[in-house]
Amino acid sequence: MKATVFTSALFFLLTLVSCNSEPSLQKYFVENSEKKDFIALDISPNILNVEKSKLSAEQNEALNSFDKMNILAFKADQTNQAQFETERTKVKAILKDPKYQELMKFGSGKDGASVSYVGSDDNIKEFVIFANRKENGFAVVRVLGDNMNPNNIMTLMSVLQKSKIDMEQLKPLEQLLKK
């Protein structure tokens, strides 16, 4: 009997601890990925379509540190400007969490972009790019990986130049870019 009560109490406590009600980008993505004004994409490294044998050791290391990319975009139009403002405010509030360390910010007024990261300088778990424009909407891009660092990201950019990007994976974003 005591074991059952103890087990029940332990289960309850673990359930309570695991229910984190703080907002996070991951929760935001899950909650909004199926809504009509949002476009959600998960992109794997194979989108780059590169021959690994033609890459340098540094480029291969950078590519191997990249696991996947999640994109969530909100398409703004004349009818949903209030919702656009609400959703943009939610994302900005999430990104104010100290775990998101801002690398750079550009733009002015209501249009602009920022790049943040989660982790330490030499072991970045996630890069977050947030770009918004009142006329088009906004996009949040999460670049997830292991042992990423700013040098890896810069090297990955050079790999992008050599890649034959699989545009089929990016097809859903076309409707966001069309005006």
Residue pairs with C-beta under 8 A, 6 or more apart in sequence:
22 97
23 90
23 93
23 94
24 94
24 97
25 91
25 94
25 95
25 128
25 140
25 142
28 72
28 90
28 91
28 94
28 140
29 40
29 70
29 72
29 140
29 142
32 38
32 40
32 72
32 74
32 87
33 40
33 72
34 40
37 74
37 75
37 76
37 80
37 83
37 137
38 72
38 73
38 74
38 75
39 71
39 72
39 73
39 75
39 172
39 173
39 175
39 176
40 70
40 71
40 72
40 73
41 69
41 70
41 71
41 72
41 169
41 170
41 172
41 173
42 68
42 69
42 70
42 71
43 68
43 69
43 70
43 71
43 169
43 170
44 68
44 169
45 63
45 66
45 67
45 68
46 166
47 165
47 166
47 169
47 170
48 63
48 159
48 160
48 163
48 164
48 165
48 166
49 163
49 164
49 165
49 166
50 63
50 159
50 162
50 163
50 164
52 60
52 63
54 162
55 63
55 159
55 162
58 155
59 155
59 158
59 159
61 152
61 155
62 151
62 152
62 153
62 155
62 156
62 159
63 156
63 159
65 145
65 146
65 147
65 148
65 149
65 152
66 143
66 144
66 145
66 148
66 152
66 156
67 144
67 145
67 146
68 144
69 141
69 142
69 143
69 144
70 141
70 142
70 144
71 139
71 140
71 141
71 142
71 173
72 139
72 140
73 137
73 138
73 139
73 140
73 173
73 176
74 84
74 87
74 88
74 137
74 138
74 139
75 136
75 137
75 175
75 176
76 84
76 134
76 135
76 136
76 137
76 138
81 134
84 134
84 137
84 138
87 138
88 132
88 138
91 130
91 138
91 140
92 130
94 100
95 102
95 114
95 116
95 128
95 130
99 118
100 116
100 117
100 118
100 128
101 116
101 117
101 118
102 114
102 115
102 116
103 115
103 116
103 117
103 150
104 114
104 115
105 112
105 113
105 114
105 115
106 112
106 113
106 114
107 113
110 132
110 134
111 132
111 133
111 134
112 131
112 132
113 129
113 130
113 131
113 132
114 129
114 130
115 127
115 128
115 129
116 127
116 128
116 130
117 124
117 126
117 127
117 128
118 124
118 125
118 126
118 128
119 125
119 126
119 148
121 149
121 150
122 147
122 149
123 147
123 148
123 149
124 145
124 147
124 148
124 149
124 150
125 144
125 145
125 146
125 148
126 142
126 143
126 144
126 145
127 141
127 142
127 143
127 148
127 153
128 140
128 141
128 142
128 143
129 139
129 140
129 141
129 143
130 138
130 139
130 140
130 141
131 138
131 139
131 141
132 138
132 139
135 179
136 176
136 177
136 179
137 176
139 176
143 153
145 152
